[in-house]
Amino acid sequence: MLGDDSSHAARNTPSESAARYAEVVVDLPLTEPLTYRVGEVDGDAAAGACCVVQVGRREVIGVCVGLREAAPLAEERIRPIKRWLGEIGSLDAHWLAFTRFAAEYYQHAWGQVAVASLPPLLRSPPGPRWASSLKRLRADGGRSASTAQAAVAAPELNAEQRAAVDAVSAQRGFAPTLLHGVTGSGKTEVYLTAIERLLAGEPQAQALLLVPEIGLTPQLQARLRDRFPLQPIVCLHSGLPAAERSAAWLAAHEGRARIVLGTRLAVFASLPRLRLLVVDEEHDASYKAGDGVRYSARDLAVKRAQMLGAPVLLGSATPALESWAQARQGRYRLLRLPQRATEAAQPQVEMVDLRQHKPVNGLAGPLRAALEQTIACGEQALVFINRRGYAPVVGCGACGWLSTCPQCAVFAAYHKTDGALHCHHCGWRRPVPRCCPTCGNQDLDAVGHGTQRLEETLRAALPAARILRIDRDSTRRRGAAGAALAAVHAGATDVLVGTQMIAKGHDFQRVSLVGIVNADAQLVSHDFRAPERLFATILQVAGRAGRSGLPSRVLVQTRYPEHPLFAALRRFDYDGFARSQLAERQAAGLPPFVPQALLTAQAKSLEAALGFLGHARSLGRRLDGQATLYDPVPMPLARLAGVFRAQMLVEAPQRSLLQGFLRQWLGQLREAGPPPGQRVRWQIEVDPQEI
């Protein structure tokens, strides 16, 4: 769990009628709120109220976090509030305390969390049509209830599901619960039934359901609307148009939306009557933000539940080892769903030894034969490869030239659909050269496999099959992913090939075969979390097979079939795998047993980035404390979009010690800045997931 303190209160305020000054946070890296005059005749001043203020020469949105009678600086230096946005009700004290905690834990300014989490409507000063805009958005948010007249009947729960729902529903205070259910065990039905009981018992209560990816929201939103046809349900994620997202946020903020479904940003939604939090696929790395304030939505959901005194339910077939360790230590209650809800058997997992079965265009003989047999039986197959594009690199066999991104220290992937080289990191794109830029050889080769090449291979190997590819490239248009998945569910597809987008959360009823290509890449990764992620990915993909009771198989192509990870996968033995991994991490002094932070630096040269980190390490070593600062090193992707990047790992024996050190150290670092003559951008990440 994040932090040791139980709560942060909003700043003390006098009576609003006596207040003359407002403390306001804005989306800037400021260590303290700014002070403004409230105004003499404005009755909208309140802690939690949104307002328009002037910072320098700009007008920006701010949130009032406190009111005061006395000025902290000379009166002539204090500007007035430009406008109070009284049309939007004030954000409550819990929301203020929660965003303040998140900012302090992740070592950012309060406004960088609070203001940045607001919807597009409230992140820029209002224009002349602001009143009319709110009216339209409130009307849009009110249309979120289904037009159906009756709820779809809920399936009957089995004994384990009933026990899980009873345990969650009986809880009247903070209780973090980890629901470990095998794929297909009906975890979603546990979530829905728990929400159903909550809404039936508390007429004004709200529930928050988090999912890791935008692609999982359409089918779950449809299921929620079928189950709760008379309840307002809204969805919150970054892929929504600005108006739709603002309307959904407003419905949640005003308590009109009873159920909020969203991705990680929804953890910051204003929900004044929040009584239950659910985090589906809680292990998923997508819950960790990759830029800006690098928060973990899963961890913050647990903290928010603690501050509210509400239950929080974390569900997964492959729980994060951090969560599993909490359950082993008794901090989380562990509930299990050990069987599939339909009583269908788990698929049979088999290793295809690539040392014996040499693949042809990425497809080994046993997998090809299994695909032919599956299609002949009128069933569906899923082929997974976690790499999009046609091939990861284009090369010249004559001189050894390889296609690289000129801005990043990575290969540029070949996309055959547009005949171009793409960098999947910075977006650089160029047509494939007609000949080798180094030696002029016109016989260039595509090396390796991505989803496009695998699709081409499957079409050649299975000419009569209906093959569909689902990845980020094939689903760029809005609604494309939903339409593709609908085709699978309708039986209009024989073989589905794709990436992580098809790996979890989908209930494919006719899939009886799963093939996994290129599983070995993560086995040789430098990242200590790679085995955990590989195990979770394969087990999640395998869980798409046999959900309706069809006898099913999972074929994993590998050159290391004897690896202990694959042995655990054959037995679906998450417990044994987790026990082994946690023992290794404890012996090595790695998370979750040792808290970490990562300081990263970006500059025009690697020397400058490393030099800044060396300077930061010198400052840190002068401080009293038990933190360990390791040597600065280049990041695994040392150059990105023309910028060089380096990192330095920081550890401490306890989380409270690490937090105390970071507050003192980063304060000095901000004050000192980079060494003279160096232009360096730097950022801190607490609990880093990529090192």
Secondary structure, DSSP 8 states (H G I E B T S, - for coil): ---S-----------TTT--EEEEEESS--SS-EEEE--SS-----TT-EEEEEETTEEEEEEEEEEESS-SS-GGG--B-SEE-TTS----HHHHHHHHHHHHHTT--HHHHHTTTS-GGGSS---TTHHHHHHHHHHHHGGGS---SS--------HHHHHHHHHHHH--S-EEEEEEE-TTS-HHHHHHHHHHHHHHH-TT-EEEEE-S-GGGHHHHHHHHHHH-TTS-EEEE-TTS-HHHHHHHHHHHHTT--SEEEESGGGGG---TTEEEEEEETTT-GGGB-SSSS--BHHHHHHHHHHHHT-EEEEEESS--HHHHHHHHTTSSEEEEE-S-TT-----EEEEEETTTS--BTTB-HHHHHHHHHHHHTT-EEEEE-S--SSBSEEEETTT--B-B-SSSSSB-EEETTTTEEE-TTT--EEE--SS-TTT--S-EEEES--HHHHHHHHHHH-TTS-EEEESTTTT-STTHHHHHHHHHHTT--SEEEESGGGTSS---TTEEEEEE--GGGGGG-S-TTHHHHHHHHHHHHHTTSSTTS---EEEEEES-TT-HHHHHHHTT-HHHHHHHHHHHHHHHT-TTSS-EEEEEEEESSHHHHHHHHHHHHHHHHTS-SS-EE---EEEEEEEETTEEEEEEEEE-SSHHHHHHHHHHHHHHHHHH-S-TT---EEEEEES-S--
